[in-house]
Amino acid sequence: MNASGGGSSLQVHAVRFGPGQELLGSLQAFVESRRLRAPFIITCVGSVTKATIRLANATATNTNELIHLSGRFEIVSLVGTLNPDPHLHISLSDAEGRTVGGHVMGDLEVFTTAEVVVGEAADLEFTREMDDRTGFPELVVQPRSQTET
């Protein structure tokens, strides 16, 4: 598979999620309700009381490198794409300022707020295809058909 990419105009959407909402699922529902085809996180600030993340040493054959966090954590970074198979990475800091991060698996329960700005590449479409080299479904960027709405 070769590198894919392309330029596009930008649409910006903003949303706030409140206490108790699950952030990943809420973002997926937001993307679906807005029918976004090439969405990505521009910025996010907020806090969570739970998180499940996959660590960097996980592979396609060893995906069980997970940590389950419980407590109060500030979201210091949330980045990635939100296509139907989202690929998000998060960094969280605890009460002492120690950080941990990895691939978002879900279970991100909002503590006080999650203020998210979502961008959409208006001229593109994001999909995922299995990449035999990595063993994971990887991002494919394509121009959006002009006939589709």
C-alpha positions as CSV (number, residue, x, y, z in Angstrom):
1,M,0.0,0.0,0.0
2,N,1.5,3.4,-0.9
3,A,1.1,6.6,0.9
4,S,-2.2,8.4,0.3
5,G,-3.2,11.9,1.0
6,G,-4.7,15.1,-0.3
7,G,-5.6,18.7,0.4
8,S,-9.1,19.8,1.3
9,S,-11.1,22.7,2.6
10,L,-12.0,22.5,6.3
11,Q,-15.3,22.5,8.2
12,V,-15.1,23.0,12.0
13,H,-17.6,21.5,14.5
14,A,-17.6,22.1,18.3
15,V,-19.3,19.9,20.9
16,R,-19.3,19.6,24.7
17,F,-19.9,16.3,26.5
18,G,-20.9,16.3,30.1
19,P,-20.4,14.3,33.3
20,G,-20.9,10.5,32.9
21,Q,-20.9,10.4,29.1
22,E,-18.6,8.0,27.4
23,L,-16.4,10.1,25.2
24,L,-15.4,7.7,22.4
25,G,-19.0,6.5,21.8
26,S,-20.3,10.1,22.1
27,L,-17.8,11.3,19.4
28,Q,-18.8,8.4,17.1
29,A,-22.5,9.3,17.5
30,F,-21.7,13.0,16.8
31,V,-19.8,12.1,13.7
32,E,-22.6,9.8,12.5
33,S,-25.4,12.3,13.3
34,R,-23.5,15.0,11.3
35,R,-22.7,12.5,8.5
36,L,-19.0,13.5,8.6
37,R,-16.9,11.6,6.1
38,A,-13.3,12.7,6.9
39,P,-13.4,13.8,10.6
40,F,-10.5,14.3,13.0
41,I,-9.9,15.8,16.4
42,I,-8.5,19.4,16.2
43,T,-8.4,19.9,20.0
44,C,-9.9,18.6,23.2
45,V,-9.8,19.6,26.9
46,G,-11.6,18.0,29.7
47,S,-11.4,15.3,32.3
48,V,-12.3,11.6,32.7
49,T,-12.8,9.2,35.6
50,K,-12.1,6.1,33.7
51,A,-10.2,5.1,30.6
52,T,-9.1,2.0,28.7
53,I,-6.0,2.5,26.5
54,R,-3.8,0.1,24.5
55,L,-0.1,0.6,25.1
56,A,2.6,1.2,22.4
57,N,4.0,-2.4,22.6
58,A,0.8,-4.0,21.4
59,T,0.9,-5.7,18.0
60,A,-1.7,-7.3,15.8
61,T,-1.1,-10.6,17.4
62,N,-0.7,-9.3,20.9
63,T,-3.5,-6.7,21.4
64,N,-3.9,-7.4,25.1
65,E,-1.4,-4.7,26.2
66,L,-4.2,-2.7,27.9
67,I,-4.4,-0.5,31.0
68,H,-7.7,0.3,32.7
69,L,-7.5,3.6,34.6
70,S,-9.9,4.7,37.4
71,G,-9.6,8.1,39.1
72,R,-9.6,11.7,38.1
73,F,-7.5,12.5,35.0
74,E,-7.1,15.6,32.9
75,I,-7.2,15.2,29.2
76,V,-3.9,16.8,28.1
77,S,-4.1,15.6,24.5
78,L,-6.5,13.8,22.3
79,V,-5.6,13.3,18.6
80,G,-6.6,11.2,15.7
81,T,-9.2,10.4,13.0
82,L,-12.9,9.6,13.7
83,N,-13.9,7.6,10.6
84,P,-16.1,4.5,11.2
85,D,-13.1,2.7,12.7
86,P,-11.6,5.6,14.8
87,H,-7.9,5.8,15.5
88,L,-7.4,8.1,18.6
89,H,-4.5,8.5,20.9
90,I,-4.9,10.2,24.3
91,S,-2.6,11.5,27.0
92,L,-4.0,11.8,30.5
93,S,-2.5,13.4,33.7
94,D,-3.2,12.4,37.2
95,A,-3.4,14.5,40.4
96,E,0.4,14.7,40.6
97,G,0.8,15.6,37.0
98,R,2.1,12.2,35.9
99,T,1.0,11.4,32.4
100,V,0.1,8.2,30.6
101,G,-1.0,7.7,27.1
102,G,-1.9,5.3,24.3
103,H,-4.5,4.2,21.8
104,V,-8.1,4.8,22.9
105,M,-10.0,1.6,23.4
106,G,-13.0,3.2,25.0
107,D,-14.5,3.5,28.5
108,L,-13.6,7.2,28.6
109,E,-16.1,8.4,31.2
110,V,-16.3,12.2,31.3
111,F,-15.7,13.7,34.8
112,T,-16.6,17.4,34.5
113,T,-16.5,18.2,30.8
114,A,-15.0,17.3,27.4
115,E,-14.8,20.2,25.0
116,V,-14.0,18.9,21.6
117,V,-13.4,20.7,18.3
118,V,-13.8,18.3,15.4
119,G,-12.5,19.1,11.9
120,E,-13.7,17.6,8.7
121,A,-11.7,17.6,5.5
122,A,-14.7,18.5,3.3
123,D,-13.2,17.3,0.0
124,L,-11.9,13.9,1.3
125,E,-13.2,10.6,2.7
126,F,-11.4,8.5,5.3
127,T,-11.7,4.7,5.2
128,R,-9.6,1.9,6.6
129,E,-8.1,-1.2,4.9
130,M,-6.2,-4.0,6.4
131,D,-2.4,-3.5,5.9
132,D,-0.6,-6.9,5.8
133,R,2.6,-5.1,6.9
134,T,1.2,-3.9,10.2
135,G,-1.7,-6.3,10.8
136,F,-4.0,-3.4,11.5
137,P,-6.7,-1.6,9.4
138,E,-4.8,1.5,8.3
139,L,-6.1,4.9,7.1
140,V,-6.9,5.3,3.4
141,V,-7.5,8.9,2.2
142,Q,-9.6,9.4,-1.0
143,P,-11.1,12.3,-2.7
144,R,-14.8,12.6,-2.0
145,S,-17.0,12.0,-5.0
146,Q,-18.5,15.2,-6.3
147,T,-21.9,13.5,-6.9
148,E,-22.3,12.4,-3.3
149,T,-24.0,14.7,-0.7
